Amino acid sequence: MTTVVLIVMCVVVGALELYAGKQSRDQARAFTRRVDELNEQVTKQNNVLVTVGEQLTAELARVKRDVLPALDDRVHRTTGRVEELADVVHRADEFVRTQAGRLRDLEQQRITLAALRRKLAEVETSVREVVVGAGGAGASGDVREQVDTALERLADLERGGAEILELQRTLTRTLEDVEDIVAELLQFTEGALDDAVTAALTGTPRSLPAGSTGPGGGAGGAGRAGALPGGLPGGVGTVGGPRDAAVTATGRLWTRDDQLEDILGDVYERCVRANRLSVRFRTAEGADGLEPGSPERRRYFLGGQLPDDLAGAFSALLISTGADLPPSGLAGNGGTRRGLARVEPGVPSGVEPARPPEDEAALKSLLRTLAECSGAVAQIGPLMAVRTRDELVCAVLSAGQSLELESDEVFWDPAAAAVRLRRLPSHQLWDLTAWAAAP
C-alpha cells in the first residue's frame, strides 16, 4: 500500500512539473511575441519620424528658396515707398512754410498799400485846397486826374493783393490736406509692412475681410482732393488688429445747409466711433468739382467692423429708434410718446429713465441733426439716411445694394435718393419723418 501511494505521488509530481514547464514555455513565447510587436511599432514610428523630418526639411528649403527672397524684396519695396512718402511730407512741409512766409509778406504789403492810399488821399486834399486857393482850374484838373489815376492803380494793386492772398490761403489749406493724407498713407504702409512680416513669420495668410474695399478702388472714386494711390496694399491691418486697419466700409456725408456742415460732420464722426469704427481716410470735393462755395461731398473710408455685423447692428438700432413713437402717431393725436420723453410710461416721477447705449444715442443724435437740415445725405457702411424738405428716410442695404450705391451719383441728391430707397423691401426701410417731427 505504501508503495502504491509513493508511486501515485511521484506521478502527480511529474505531472505538475510537466504542467509548470509548459506554462513557462507559453509565457516565454508570449513575451517574445510581444517584444516583436513592440519592435515593429518602434520601426514604424521611426519611419514616420523620418518621413516627417524629410517633409520639414523640404518645406524649410522651399521657404528659404521662395518665401524669404520674396519677403525681403517686398520689405525693400515697402521701405522705399515709405521713404518716398516721407520725402513728399518733408517737401510739402517746406512748401507750407514757404507759403506761410509769402502770406506774411503779402499781408504786410496790403497794410503798406492801405497806408499809402491814405497818404495819397491826404495829399490830394491838400493839393486840391492849394489849387483852389490859387484859382488855377486847369492845373486843378490835371492834378485831380493824376491823383485819381494813382488811386485807381492803388485800388487795382489792393484787389490783386487780396486775390493773391486768398489763392495763397487756399493753396496752404490744400497742402495741409495733402500732408494729412500722406501722413495717413505712411501709417497705413507701415501697418501693411508689419502685417506682411507677421504673416510670413507665423504662416498665417493675410486676407481682406469679405465685402471690404481697398482705399485705392471700389469706393466710388474718392474725389480729386484725396485720391489714394492704387499701388498701396489694400485691406491690410496692423499687427494689433487687421480688421481695425483695413477699409471694411465706406461712408458719405453731404448737406445743403452750410451753417450745419461742421456740426453735422462732428456728429457723424461721433456716430462712427460709437459703432466701433475708425476713419481710415476722408476726402472732400464740391458738387461740381472743387468750386468755391459749393457744398462739399465728403467721402469716408472706415475700418473696424464687417459690413454684415454693421447691417445687423444698424437694423436693431433703427428698430429701437422707430419704437420711440407709438403706431398711433404723435402725442397730440392721442398717442403716448416713448423713448424721447422726459419720463417714460411706468417710470415714477422724479426717477430718471435708463440712459440709452452709446451707439443708440449717437445714431439718434445724427438723425436729429439730419432732421434740422433742409437737405442732407449720410451713409455709414450699409446704413443710408436721407433728409429731404418733407421726410427723413433710413435704410439698411445689402452687400449688392451697397455696391450699386458706390457707383451711382443719384444718391448724392436727397430727393432722388429718397425715391430710390422707397423701392426697397419694407424690412430694409424706416420712415422716421414722424419721429423727427416729435419734440
SEPA-146812 format. One record per residue (C-alpha): chain; y, x, z; residue number from 1; residue in one letter. Coordinates in Angstrom, 3 decimals, m for minus. Example, Ala and Ser with C-alpha at 12.3 -4.5 7.8 and 13.67 -1.06 7.14 Angstrom:
2
{'A' {m4.500 12.300 7.800} 1 'a'} {'A' {m1.060 13.670 7.140} 2 's'} 
//
This chain:
439
{'A' {0.000 0.000 0.000} 1 'm'} {'A' {2.393 2.782 0.867} 2 't'} {'A' {1.636 4.455 m2.441} 3 't'} {'A' {2.499 1.281 m4.355} 4 'v'} {'A' {5.802 0.960 m2.543} 5 'v'} {'A' {6.679 4.575 m3.322} 6 'l'} {'A' {5.784 4.092 m6.988} 7 'i'} {'A' {7.941 0.946 m7.195} 8 'v'} {'A' {10.857 2.729 m5.560} 9 'm'} {'A' {10.535 5.623 m7.993} 10 'c'} {'A' {10.560 3.200 m10.919} 11 'v'} {'A' {13.682 1.466 m9.549} 12 'v'} {'A' {15.473 4.769 m9.014} 13 'v'} {'A' {14.592 5.863 m12.549} 14 'g'} {'A' {15.872 2.568 m13.982} 15 'a'} {'A' {19.129 2.922 m12.073} 16 'l'} {'A' {19.583 6.468 m13.323} 17 'e'} {'A' {18.954 5.332 m16.898} 18 'l'} {'A' {21.493 2.474 m16.478} 19 'y'} {'A' {24.098 4.800 m14.977} 20 'a'} {'A' {23.618 7.283 m17.817} 21 'g'} {'A' {24.016 4.513 m20.410} 22 'k'} {'A' {27.216 3.280 m18.732} 23 'q'} {'A' {28.623 6.801 m18.656} 24 's'} {'A' {27.891 7.316 m22.352} 25 'r'} {'A' {29.534 3.947 m23.218} 26 'd'} {'A' {32.687 4.839 m21.250} 27 'q'} {'A' {32.837 8.238 m22.923} 28 'a'} {'A' {32.559 6.660 m26.366} 29 'r'} {'A' {35.282 4.055 m25.469} 30 'a'} {'A' {37.569 6.801 m24.162} 31 'f'} {'A' {37.041 8.843 m27.322} 32 't'} {'A' {37.782 5.784 m29.469} 33 'r'} {'A' {40.985 5.079 m27.518} 34 'r'} {'A' {42.117 8.688 m27.878} 35 'v'} {'A' {41.525 8.488 m31.641} 36 'd'} {'A' {43.601 5.277 m31.850} 37 'e'} {'A' {46.446 6.892 m29.922} 38 'l'} {'A' {46.313 9.917 m32.185} 39 'n'} {'A' {46.524 7.647 m35.219} 40 'e'} {'A' {49.535 5.783 m33.770} 41 'q'} {'A' {51.296 9.063 m32.964} 42 'v'} {'A' {50.652 10.243 m36.518} 43 't'} {'A' {52.141 7.030 m37.941} 44 'k'} {'A' {55.217 7.308 m35.679} 45 'q'} {'A' {55.686 10.899 m36.764} 46 'n'} {'A' {55.526 9.823 m40.399} 47 'n'} {'A' {58.120 7.081 m39.741} 48 'v'} {'A' {60.423 9.535 m37.980} 49 'l'} {'A' {60.076 11.966 m40.857} 50 'v'} {'A' {60.971 9.190 m43.338} 51 't'} {'A' {63.991 8.101 m41.286} 52 'v'} {'A' {65.126 11.697 m40.967} 53 'g'} {'A' {64.903 12.158 m44.715} 54 'e'} {'A' {66.888 8.942 m45.266} 55 'q'} {'A' {69.566 10.044 m42.778} 56 'l'} {'A' {69.772 13.437 m44.435} 57 't'} {'A' {70.142 11.818 m47.854} 58 'a'} {'A' {72.799 9.388 m46.539} 59 'e'} {'A' {74.768 12.205 m44.920} 60 'l'} {'A' {74.570 14.183 m48.139} 61 'a'} {'A' {75.824 11.136 m50.086} 62 'r'} {'A' {78.712 10.644 m47.628} 63 'v'} {'A' {79.683 14.310 m47.908} 64 'k'} {'A' {79.403 14.184 m51.685} 65 'r'} {'A' {81.049 10.808 m52.449} 66 'd'} {'A' {82.871 9.246 m49.479} 67 'v'} {'A' {84.615 12.188 m47.836} 68 'l'} {'A' {86.238 13.589 m51.029} 69 'p'} {'A' {87.458 10.101 m51.993} 70 'a'} {'A' {88.780 9.530 m48.470} 71 'l'} {'A' {90.520 12.892 m48.482} 72 'd'} {'A' {92.090 12.094 m51.850} 73 'd'} {'A' {93.251 8.707 m50.591} 74 'r'} {'A' {94.691 10.259 m47.436} 75 'v'} {'A' {96.652 12.733 m49.574} 76 'h'} {'A' {97.909 9.974 m51.874} 77 'r'} {'A' {98.931 7.752 m48.975} 78 't'} {'A' {100.618 10.665 m47.225} 79 't'} {'A' {102.540 11.426 m50.408} 80 'g'} {'A' {103.596 7.788 m50.669} 81 'r'} {'A' {104.748 7.777 m47.044} 82 'v'} {'A' {106.786 10.926 m47.693} 83 'e'} {'A' {108.325 9.346 m50.795} 84 'e'} {'A' {109.276 6.223 m48.841} 85 'l'} {'A' {110.714 8.368 m46.042} 86 'a'} {'A' {112.796 10.242 m48.623} 87 'd'} {'A' {114.037 6.909 m50.004} 88 'v'} {'A' {115.030 5.838 m46.491} 89 'v'} {'A' {116.920 9.084 m45.920} 90 'h'} {'A' {118.757 8.786 m49.236} 91 'r'} {'A' {119.604 5.148 m48.518} 92 'a'} {'A' {120.891 6.130 m45.075} 93 'd'} {'A' {123.105 8.838 m46.581} 94 'e'} {'A' {124.399 6.394 m49.176} 95 'f'} {'A' {125.165 3.812 m46.482} 96 'v'} {'A' {127.106 6.402 m44.505} 97 'r'} {'A' {128.991 7.406 m47.660} 98 't'} {'A' {129.843 3.785 m48.412} 99 'q'} {'A' {130.984 3.287 m44.818} 100 'a'} {'A' {133.397 6.206 m45.247} 101 'g'} {'A' {134.653 4.723 m48.506} 102 'r'} {'A' {135.158 1.373 m46.797} 103 'l'} {'A' {137.292 3.018 m44.136} 104 'r'} {'A' {139.329 4.785 m46.831} 105 'd'} {'A' {139.825 1.529 m48.755} 106 'l'} {'A' {140.872 m0.262 m45.585} 107 'e'} {'A' {143.412 2.481 m44.895} 108 'q'} {'A' {144.691 2.226 m48.483} 109 'q'} {'A' {145.061 m1.524 m48.106} 110 'r'} {'A' {147.106 m1.058 m44.942} 111 'i'} {'A' {149.245 1.580 m46.684} 112 't'} {'A' {149.838 m0.711 m49.676} 113 'l'} {'A' {150.874 m3.555 m47.389} 114 'a'} {'A' {153.357 m1.284 m45.605} 115 'a'} {'A' {154.700 m0.037 m48.948} 116 'l'} {'A' {155.156 m3.590 m50.154} 117 'r'} {'A' {157.139 m4.478 m47.052} 118 'r'} {'A' {159.280 m1.381 m47.579} 119 'k'} {'A' {159.940 m2.313 m51.219} 120 'l'} {'A' {160.880 m5.818 m50.157} 121 'a'} {'A' {163.418 m4.346 m47.732} 122 'e'} {'A' {164.737 m2.021 m50.475} 123 'v'} {'A' {165.005 m4.970 m52.873} 124 'e'} {'A' {167.005 m6.935 m50.330} 125 't'} {'A' {169.362 m4.037 m49.596} 126 's'} {'A' {169.840 m3.209 m53.319} 127 'v'} {'A' {170.495 m6.853 m54.142} 128 'r'} {'A' {173.158 m7.006 m51.403} 129 'e'} {'A' {174.792 m3.808 m52.708} 130 'v'} {'A' {174.786 m5.021 m56.323} 131 'v'} {'A' {176.138 m8.429 m55.388} 132 'v'} {'A' {178.854 m6.756 m53.340} 133 'g'} {'A' {179.779 m4.538 m56.329} 134 'a'} {'A' {179.870 m7.516 m58.709} 135 'g'} {'A' {177.549 m5.959 m61.285} 136 'g'} {'A' {175.482 m8.828 m62.665} 137 'a'} {'A' {173.842 m6.738 m65.419} 138 'g'} {'A' {172.908 m3.939 m63.047} 139 'a'} {'A' {171.589 m6.510 m60.566} 140 's'} {'A' {169.306 m7.993 m63.231} 141 'g'} {'A' {167.913 m4.569 m64.173} 142 'd'} {'A' {167.265 m3.615 m60.566} 143 'v'} {'A' {165.710 m7.006 m59.828} 144 'r'} {'A' {163.443 m6.657 m62.876} 145 'e'} {'A' {162.329 m3.176 m61.824} 146 'q'} {'A' {161.676 m4.313 m58.263} 147 'v'} {'A' {159.710 m7.350 m59.490} 148 'd'} {'A' {157.626 m5.098 m61.735} 149 't'} {'A' {156.904 m2.779 m58.812} 150 'a'} {'A' {155.967 m5.730 m56.603} 151 'l'} {'A' {153.637 m7.103 m59.279} 152 'e'} {'A' {151.927 m3.735 m59.606} 153 'r'} {'A' {151.532 m3.576 m55.838} 154 'l'} {'A' {150.066 m7.088 m55.815} 155 'a'} {'A' {147.597 m6.073 m58.540} 156 'd'} {'A' {146.650 m2.994 m56.541} 157 'l'} {'A' {146.130 m5.120 m53.428} 158 'e'} {'A' {143.921 m7.592 m55.292} 159 'r'} {'A' {141.923 m4.774 m56.873} 160 'g'} {'A' {141.540 m3.085 m53.489} 161 'g'} {'A' {140.351 m6.341 m51.897} 162 'a'} {'A' {137.799 m6.855 m54.675} 163 'e'} {'A' {136.552 m3.280 m54.369} 164 'i'} {'A' {136.346 m3.700 m50.601} 165 'l'} {'A' {134.273 m6.865 m50.966} 166 'e'} {'A' {131.984 m5.191 m53.506} 167 'l'} {'A' {131.524 m2.238 m51.176} 168 'q'} {'A' {130.619 m4.556 m48.301} 169 'r'} {'A' {128.127 m6.424 m50.479} 170 't'} {'A' {126.592 m3.135 m51.579} 171 'l'} {'A' {126.350 m1.985 m47.966} 172 't'} {'A' {124.574 m5.197 m46.930} 173 'r'} {'A' {122.166 m4.837 m49.854} 174 't'} {'A' {121.416 m1.241 m48.937} 175 'l'} {'A' {120.779 m2.234 m45.327} 176 'e'} {'A' {118.301 m4.866 m46.553} 177 'd'} {'A' {116.615 m2.253 m48.743} 178 'v'} {'A' {116.440 0.113 m45.785} 179 'e'} {'A' {114.789 m2.578 m43.641} 180 'd'} {'A' {112.235 m3.323 m46.372} 181 'i'} {'A' {111.441 0.365 m46.858} 182 'v'} {'A' {111.008 0.800 m43.102} 183 'a'} {'A' {108.574 m2.125 m43.050} 184 'e'} {'A' {106.753 m0.615 m46.029} 185 'l'} {'A' {106.441 2.672 m44.164} 186 'l'} {'A' {104.954 0.904 m41.158} 187 'q'} {'A' {102.656 m1.102 m43.411} 188 'f'} {'A' {101.445 2.010 m45.283} 189 't'} {'A' {100.795 3.902 m42.060} 190 'e'} {'A' {98.727 0.954 m40.818} 191 'g'} {'A' {96.798 0.921 m44.086} 192 'a'} {'A' {96.055 4.626 m43.759} 193 'l'} {'A' {94.880 4.255 m40.154} 194 'd'} {'A' {92.669 1.335 m41.103} 195 'd'} {'A' {91.152 3.232 m44.063} 196 'a'} {'A' {90.303 6.217 m41.875} 197 'v'} {'A' {88.832 3.960 m39.172} 198 't'} {'A' {86.763 2.042 m41.707} 199 'a'} {'A' {85.421 5.255 m43.236} 200 'a'} {'A' {84.518 6.778 m39.880} 201 'l'} {'A' {82.900 3.653 m38.407} 202 't'} {'A' {81.249 2.483 m41.623} 203 'g'} {'A' {82.931 m0.934 m41.335} 204 't'} {'A' {84.128 m2.213 m44.737} 205 'p'} {'A' {87.741 m3.311 m44.974} 206 'r'} {'A' {88.073 m6.887 m46.159} 207 's'} {'A' {91.027 m9.167 m46.837} 208 'l'} {'A' {90.803 m12.486 m44.938} 209 'p'} {'A' {89.973 m15.444 m47.098} 210 'a'} {'A' {92.976 m17.191 m48.576} 211 'g'} {'A' {95.338 m14.331 m47.911} 212 's'} {'A' {97.606 m12.767 m50.473} 213 't'} {'A' {98.833 m9.231 m50.622} 214 'g'} {'A' {102.523 m8.575 m50.407} 215 'p'} {'A' {102.730 m7.474 m53.970} 216 'g'} {'A' {101.256 m10.511 m55.664} 217 'g'} {'A' {100.179 m14.122 m55.336} 218 'g'} {'A' {103.180 m15.036 m53.257} 219 'a'} {'A' {105.121 m16.696 m55.981} 220 'g'} {'A' {107.456 m13.802 m56.815} 221 'g'} {'A' {109.221 m12.762 m53.670} 222 'a'} {'A' {112.567 m12.557 m55.441} 223 'g'} {'A' {114.603 m9.746 m56.796} 224 'r'} {'A' {116.201 m8.922 m53.473} 225 'a'} {'A' {112.949 m7.816 m51.844} 226 'g'} {'A' {110.157 m7.434 m54.392} 227 'a'} {'A' {107.368 m5.279 m52.984} 228 'l'} {'A' {105.657 m2.539 m54.952} 229 'p'} {'A' {102.340 m3.745 m56.246} 230 'g'} {'A' {100.697 m0.360 m55.719} 231 'g'} {'A' {100.558 m0.739 m51.963} 232 'l'} {'A' {97.219 m1.809 m50.462} 233 'p'} {'A' {97.270 m5.472 m49.645} 234 'g'} {'A' {95.816 m7.192 m46.635} 235 'g'} {'A' {95.108 m4.024 m44.659} 236 'v'} {'A' {95.835 m4.119 m40.960} 237 'g'} {'A' {96.449 m1.537 m38.335} 238 't'} {'A' {93.847 m0.120 m36.038} 239 'v'} {'A' {94.861 m2.569 m33.332} 240 'g'} {'A' {94.027 m5.636 m35.403} 241 'g'} {'A' {93.589 m6.037 m39.169} 242 'p'} {'A' {94.494 m9.684 m39.177} 243 'r'} {'A' {97.813 m9.110 m37.418} 244 'd'} {'A' {98.966 m6.640 m40.089} 245 'a'} {'A' {97.502 m8.413 m43.120} 246 'a'} {'A' {99.509 m11.003 m45.034} 247 'v'} {'A' {97.425 m14.128 m44.461} 248 't'} {'A' {100.014 m16.831 m45.177} 249 'a'} {'A' {103.378 m17.340 m46.835} 250 't'} {'A' {106.423 m19.359 m45.880} 251 'g'} {'A' {109.697 m20.578 m47.326} 252 'r'} {'A' {112.976 m21.892 m45.956} 253 'l'} {'A' {115.957 m23.482 m47.702} 254 'w'} {'A' {118.760 m25.760 m46.582} 255 't'} {'A' {121.681 m27.341 m48.345} 256 'r'} {'A' {123.920 m27.014 m45.244} 257 'd'} {'A' {125.493 m23.558 m44.912} 258 'd'} {'A' {126.595 m24.165 m41.323} 259 'q'} {'A' {122.987 m24.786 m40.222} 260 'l'} {'A' {121.414 m21.959 m42.224} 261 'e'} {'A' {121.394 m19.327 m39.460} 262 'd'} {'A' {120.364 m21.813 m36.760} 263 'i'} {'A' {117.525 m23.125 m38.912} 264 'l'} {'A' {116.367 m19.557 m39.610} 265 'g'} {'A' {116.224 m18.753 m35.871} 266 'd'} {'A' {114.323 m21.959 m35.065} 267 'v'} {'A' {111.935 m21.338 m37.985} 268 'y'} {'A' {111.060 m17.810 m36.836} 269 'e'} {'A' {110.636 m19.041 m33.244} 270 'r'} {'A' {108.135 m21.621 m34.514} 271 'c'} {'A' {106.328 m18.890 m36.472} 272 'v'} {'A' {105.962 m16.746 m33.348} 273 'r'} {'A' {104.878 m19.715 m31.223} 274 'a'} {'A' {101.956 m20.282 m33.605} 275 'n'} {'A' {100.790 m16.664 m33.108} 276 'r'} {'A' {102.083 m15.497 m36.471} 277 'l'} {'A' {104.169 m12.431 m37.217} 278 's'} {'A' {106.684 m11.933 m40.018} 279 'v'} {'A' {105.417 m9.032 m42.139} 280 'r'} {'A' {108.154 m9.234 m44.814} 281 'f'} {'A' {111.060 m11.510 m45.648} 282 'r'} {'A' {113.137 m11.829 m48.819} 283 't'} {'A' {116.079 m13.970 m49.893} 284 'a'} {'A' {117.750 m14.914 m53.155} 285 'e'} {'A' {120.146 m17.581 m54.405} 286 'g'} {'A' {119.002 m20.758 m56.128} 287 'a'} {'A' {120.410 m19.471 m59.440} 288 'd'} {'A' {119.915 m15.791 m58.805} 289 'g'} {'A' {121.943 m13.721 m56.386} 290 'l'} {'A' {125.199 m15.605 m56.936} 291 'e'} {'A' {127.729 m15.569 m54.082} 292 'p'} {'A' {127.926 m18.872 m52.252} 293 'g'} {'A' {124.607 m20.287 m53.492} 294 's'} {'A' {122.120 m21.458 m50.810} 295 'p'} {'A' {119.584 m18.774 m50.009} 296 'e'} {'A' {115.922 m19.243 m50.799} 297 'r'} {'A' {114.140 m17.367 m48.041} 298 'r'} {'A' {110.531 m16.264 m48.522} 299 'r'} {'A' {108.351 m15.122 m45.620} 300 'y'} {'A' {105.070 m13.196 m45.672} 301 'f'} {'A' {103.190 m13.934 m42.453} 302 'l'} {'A' {100.165 m12.453 m40.707} 303 'g'} {'A' {98.098 m13.123 m37.593} 304 'g'} {'A' {96.208 m16.363 m38.353} 305 'q'} {'A' {93.896 m17.528 m41.139} 306 'l'} {'A' {95.033 m20.496 m43.281} 307 'p'} {'A' {92.113 m22.693 m42.160} 308 'd'} {'A' {92.953 m22.115 m38.488} 309 'd'} {'A' {96.619 m22.877 m39.171} 310 'l'} {'A' {95.736 m26.096 m41.004} 311 'a'} {'A' {93.739 m27.408 m38.039} 312 'g'} {'A' {96.409 m26.403 m35.530} 313 'a'} {'A' {99.281 m27.957 m37.524} 314 'f'} {'A' {97.304 m31.176 m38.090} 315 's'} {'A' {96.780 m31.514 m34.334} 316 'a'} {'A' {100.472 m30.816 m33.650} 317 'l'} {'A' {101.620 m33.376 m36.231} 318 'l'} {'A' {99.238 m35.978 m34.819} 319 'i'} {'A' {100.751 m35.318 m31.390} 320 's'} {'A' {104.280 m35.496 m32.805} 321 't'} {'A' {103.563 m38.733 m34.678} 322 'g'} {'A' {102.220 m40.241 m31.460} 323 'a'} {'A' {105.628 m39.886 m29.819} 324 'd'} {'A' {106.614 m43.244 m31.344} 325 'l'} {'A' {104.526 m46.423 m30.928} 326 'p'} {'A' {103.322 m48.291 m34.037} 327 'p'} {'A' {105.955 m50.991 m33.490} 328 's'} {'A' {108.778 m48.529 m34.162} 329 'g'} {'A' {111.777 m47.641 m32.039} 330 'l'} {'A' {112.553 m48.887 m28.587} 331 'a'} {'A' {115.230 m51.118 m29.997} 332 'g'} {'A' {112.594 m53.023 m31.945} 333 'n'} {'A' {110.564 m53.858 m28.893} 334 'g'} {'A' {108.557 m50.634 m28.726} 335 'g'} {'A' {108.395 m48.174 m25.890} 336 't'} {'A' {109.289 m44.653 m26.781} 337 'r'} {'A' {106.965 m41.877 m25.563} 338 'r'} {'A' {106.842 m38.114 m25.748} 339 'g'} {'A' {110.564 m37.514 m26.200} 340 'l'} {'A' {111.691 m39.902 m23.469} 341 'a'} {'A' {113.119 m38.529 m20.240} 342 'r'} {'A' {110.413 m40.345 m18.235} 343 'v'} {'A' {107.084 m41.257 m19.832} 344 'e'} {'A' {105.392 m44.598 m19.129} 345 'p'} {'A' {103.312 m44.424 m15.978} 346 'g'} {'A' {105.245 m41.467 m14.547} 347 'v'} {'A' {107.150 m42.308 m11.330} 348 'p'} {'A' {110.913 m41.948 m11.342} 349 's'} {'A' {112.023 m38.509 m10.272} 350 'g'} {'A' {108.806 m36.838 m11.409} 351 'v'} {'A' {109.240 m34.537 m14.385} 352 'e'} {'A' {106.624 m35.049 m17.117} 353 'p'} {'A' {104.426 m32.119 m18.074} 354 'a'} {'A' {106.056 m29.738 m20.499} 355 'r'} {'A' {104.505 m29.624 m23.973} 356 'p'} {'A' {102.799 m26.395 m25.105} 357 'p'} {'A' {104.967 m23.716 m26.660} 358 'e'} {'A' {103.713 m24.281 m30.210} 359 'd'} {'A' {104.285 m28.039 m29.977} 360 'e'} {'A' {107.784 m27.597 m28.531} 361 'a'} {'A' {108.678 m25.039 m31.222} 362 'a'} {'A' {107.432 m27.294 m34.036} 363 'l'} {'A' {109.373 m30.282 m32.688} 364 'k'} {'A' {112.485 m28.113 m32.400} 365 's'} {'A' {112.072 m27.076 m36.039} 366 'l'} {'A' {111.611 m30.688 m37.143} 367 'l'} {'A' {114.664 m31.790 m35.119} 368 'r'} {'A' {116.761 m29.075 m36.768} 369 't'} {'A' {115.497 m30.117 m40.203} 370 'l'} {'A' {116.434 m33.705 m39.376} 371 'a'} {'A' {120.043 m32.584 m38.820} 372 'e'} {'A' {120.221 m31.241 m42.393} 373 'c'} {'A' {121.183 m33.295 m45.414} 374 's'} {'A' {118.505 m31.498 m47.427} 375 'g'} {'A' {116.030 m28.797 m46.425} 376 'a'} {'A' {112.573 m27.382 m47.139} 377 'v'} {'A' {110.418 m25.439 m44.653} 378 'a'} {'A' {106.912 m24.056 m45.113} 379 'q'} {'A' {104.694 m22.157 m42.659} 380 'i'} {'A' {101.361 m21.428 m44.304} 381 'g'} {'A' {99.692 m24.783 m45.061} 382 'p'} {'A' {102.456 m26.761 m43.292} 383 'l'} {'A' {105.160 m28.186 m45.575} 384 'm'} {'A' {108.173 m30.072 m44.161} 385 'a'} {'A' {110.775 m31.678 m46.443} 386 'v'} {'A' {114.051 m33.271 m45.377} 387 'r'} {'A' {115.963 m35.446 m47.840} 388 't'} {'A' {119.012 m37.576 m47.134} 389 'r'} {'A' {116.792 m40.544 m46.249} 390 'd'} {'A' {113.480 m39.242 m44.922} 391 'e'} {'A' {111.583 m36.467 m43.157} 392 'l'} {'A' {108.088 m35.873 m44.543} 393 'v'} {'A' {105.452 m33.340 m43.448} 394 'c'} {'A' {102.102 m32.413 m44.977} 395 'a'} {'A' {99.225 m30.032 m44.268} 396 'v'} {'A' {97.976 m28.641 m47.579} 397 'l'} {'A' {94.543 m27.405 m48.562} 398 's'} {'A' {93.968 m23.913 m49.979} 399 'a'} {'A' {94.127 m25.145 m53.587} 400 'g'} {'A' {97.265 m27.179 m52.937} 401 'q'} {'A' {98.895 m24.172 m51.251} 402 's'} {'A' {98.123 m22.053 m54.323} 403 'l'} {'A' {99.766 m24.690 m56.535} 404 'e'} {'A' {102.736 m24.724 m54.164} 405 'l'} {'A' {103.300 m20.985 m54.606} 406 'e'} {'A' {103.767 m21.255 m58.370} 407 's'} {'A' {105.766 m24.497 m58.515} 408 'd'} {'A' {109.569 m24.355 m58.323} 409 'e'} {'A' {109.692 m28.120 m57.700} 410 'v'} {'A' {109.046 m27.548 m54.012} 411 'f'} {'A' {112.467 m25.919 m53.594} 412 'w'} {'A' {114.038 m29.331 m54.387} 413 'd'} {'A' {113.721 m31.638 m51.339} 414 'p'} {'A' {113.761 m34.905 m53.320} 415 'a'} {'A' {111.175 m33.760 m55.884} 416 'a'} {'A' {109.064 m32.133 m53.160} 417 'a'} {'A' {109.017 m35.369 m51.123} 418 'a'} {'A' {107.801 m37.285 m54.185} 419 'v'} {'A' {105.009 m34.750 m54.727} 420 'r'} {'A' {103.969 m34.811 m51.073} 421 'l'} {'A' {103.703 m38.599 m51.058} 422 'r'} {'A' {100.983 m38.328 m53.704} 423 'r'} {'A' {98.725 m36.562 m51.188} 424 'l'} {'A' {95.937 m38.395 m49.306} 425 'p'} {'A' {97.086 m40.249 m46.216} 426 's'} {'A' {95.250 m37.928 m43.808} 427 'h'} {'A' {97.380 m34.999 m45.060} 428 'q'} {'A' {100.780 m36.729 m44.914} 429 'l'} {'A' {103.033 m37.585 m41.964} 430 'w'} {'A' {106.219 m39.618 m42.369} 431 'd'} {'A' {108.411 m38.620 m39.410} 432 'l'} {'A' {111.580 m40.399 m40.511} 433 't'} {'A' {111.424 m42.866 m37.598} 434 'a'} {'A' {110.593 m40.054 m35.186} 435 'w'} {'A' {113.621 m38.070 m36.392} 436 'a'} {'A' {115.869 m41.129 m36.001} 437 'a'} {'A' {114.841 m41.591 m32.360} 438 'a'} {'A' {117.395 m40.242 m29.866} 439 'p'} 
//
